[in-house]
Each structure stands twice: as structure tokens, then as C-alpha cells.
Amino acid sequence: MGHRFDPKHVEKLDNLERRKMLPPNDIVKMLDVQQGHTVADIGCGPGYFTIPLARLPRTVYAVDVSPEMLHLLKERAAYEELENITLVESPAEHTTLPDHSVDRVICSLVLHEVDDLKQTLSEFKRILRPGGRVLLIEWEKKPMEMGPPLEERLSAESLLREAEALGLHGEISYPNPNQYIIVAQ
């Protein structure tokens, strides 16, 4: 397992540089969320993707292992008067969401931290309804000044292979030189 993100560095999760690298509204569009869909943001942090998803009329499960992050998200949601976010304190490997309860899963820059990647991806498949979509964002496996240590990173090809081993077929795209996105169904 990689190191877990320290909530005292929360400013790194939502700043101008990150918004340029991973524009949240553009990323949310890649999920192809439709009217009536339920979405799970796994490793939601302070709500970088949860808030834009919740601005659309749908249920959003905000799942994070950190009670501090969920508290920050709760405050942001109250400030924005969003009432369709359900906070779930849980690790990505074993959420408390029911089987086949969501249409879309987004997991951004979290998979390199989990204890068991196969279990985590299996968990995403378990909670996903048939025909659902998963969007995974991770750090490129190359040296750079930002992000986790190189040895904790997952290559795009290996992550896609892990997803495909579970029957999720996807494609890799590159929104910037430092990260990749896998959208799988």
C-alpha cells in the first residue's frame, strides 16, 4: 500500500493548478452521467468531483476513509446548498454501498494508496449496475516533482489489465503529461 494522503495538505486537492490539469466539469462529462443515475465518488476528499456531480439532479455517494475529508465536504455541500450527497466513511476496498447500487463510479488519484488493488476494483464492479461506467484517474508511472513516489504509482497499462481481468473494458486517455484516465464499462 502507498501512503494515505494527509488531510492537512487538503489545499493540494483543489487549487488552480489542479483545475488546469484536471478540469472537474470536463472530467465529469467523460462519465456520461444521465438523468436518474446514481454516482459514487470513491476517495472523494473534499469534493473536487462530488460537488460538480451533485449540482446535477442525482444522488452522489461521497466515499472516503478520512472523516476529516468528509467533514470538509459536508461543509462545502452545505455552503452550496446541495442536499443530494450521501457521505460514506469507508475504505475503497470495502465500501458499505449495496450491490449494483450505482450507475457510475469515479476514483481519482486514490488507487495507488489502496491496500489491495484487485479487491478495490472488484468492489467497484460489485457496486456498479450492469451497463455502468467506471472512471479512474491515476499518476503516470514516471519521475516527476509532484504526486506519490514512483514506486507507488500504477502504470496505465497495468491498471487497464487489472480492470479488464474483471470484465471491465476500457480505454486510456491522457488529460495532461502527469496523469492518465481510464474509462471502463
N, C-alpha and C positions, 0 to 999 in steps of 0.2 A: 504494500500500500504506500502511496505517496503521502506526503504530509497534508493535513487538512488545512484549508485556508483559515487564517486567523481573522476573526471578525473585527479586530481593532484596525485592520487595514481596509475597511469597507469602502473607503474613498476610491480605491483601485477598481472597484466593481462598477462604478458609474461615474465616468468623467468624460471630458471632451475627446480625449484620445481614443478611448474605448468606443465611443459613439461614432467616431470616424471609421474605426476598424470593423466594427460590428453594429451597423445601424439597426437598432431594435425593430423598427417598423418594417424594414426590408427583410430582416430575418423572419419575422412573424409571417410575412406574406409567403415565404417558402414552405411554411407548414400547411398552407391551403386550408385554413380553418373555415368551416362553413357554419351557417346559421344552425344553432342547436347542438353544435359539437361541444364536448367536454374536453378540457386540456389539462395535462399535468406538467408542471414546470418542476423538474427534479433537480434539486440543488439550486433552488430559486434565489438564494441570497436575499438581498434587499428588494428584489422585484424588478430587475432590469428588463426581463421579458414578461414577467407576470403582469405588471401594470399595463403595458400596451395590449396584452391579450385580454385583460379584464375590461378594457374600455369598449370592447366589442361585447354585445349582449350574450354572454355564455358563462358557464361555470368553469372556474380555474382552480385547480388544486395546486397550492404552493407548498412543495415538499422540501424540507431542509433538515439536516441533522442538528443545526445550530439554533437554539432558542433565541439567541441574540439577533440573528439574521431575521428570524420570523417576527420578532418584536419590531424591528425596523420596518419590515414590510407592512405589518399591521398599522403602524403609524402613517406610512405613506398612503396606504389604501384609505384610511380614514380621512386624511387630508384631501385626497382626490375624490372622496365620497363614493368609493367603489365598494359595493356590498356583495359582489359575486365571487369573492376569493375565499376559499376554504384553506386555512393553514393546517399543515400536517407535519408534526415533528417526527422525523423518521429518517433512517439512512436510506440511501438509494438502493441498496442491496435487498432490503426487505421493507417495502412500504406497507402501510396499513390499508391501501386502497383495494377495493374488491376486484375480483377477476373481471376482465372485459368491461371496465368502468369508464374508460376514456377513449376518445377518438384520435387524440394527438398527444404525443409526448415530446417535450423539448428538454434537452440536458446539455448545458453549456459549461465547458471548462471544468468538469467535475470528474469525469471517468478516470482520469489519471490519479485521482485521490482514493478511489474505492478499494475496499479490501479484496473483492472478488469480481473481476470484470464479467466473467461468464454469468455469474449469479445476477449481477446487476442488469445485464442485457436480457436475461431470462425474465427478470422481474418486469422490465418494460414490456416484453411480449405478453406476459401474464395479464397485466392491467389493460392492455390495448384491445379494443374491439376488433373483430375481423374487418379488414379493409382499412385499418388505422395506419397512421403515419408517425414515424419517429424522426426527429431532427437532432443530430449530435454535433456539437462543436468541440473541437479539441485543438491543442497546440501542435504545430508541426514538430516533428522529431528532428530538430536541428538546433545547433547552438544559437542562442540569442540572449540579449540582455534582460528580457522580460520573461515572465512565466516561470513554471516549475523547473527544477533541474532536469537536464537532458535525459538522465536515466529513468525518470518517472514518466516521461512522455510516451504516447502511443502513436505509432505510425498510422497514417490514414489507411494504408493497405491492410495492415493487421487488424485494425478496428473494423473495417468493412468485412474482412473474412470472418471475424467473430460474429458479427451481425448476420451474415449470410448463413453461417452454420446453424443459426436458429430459425432460418426460413425468412429472414427479413432481407429483401433485395433492394439495394440502393446504389446511389451514385455519389461520388466525391466532387465537391467544388471548393474553390479557394477564394474567399472573400477579401483576403489580404495576404501578404507574404508570411505571416506568422501563424495563421490558423487555417483549419480546414473544416468543412461542413459535410456531413453525410446525411442525406435524406433517404430513408428506407421505408418500405411498406411490407 
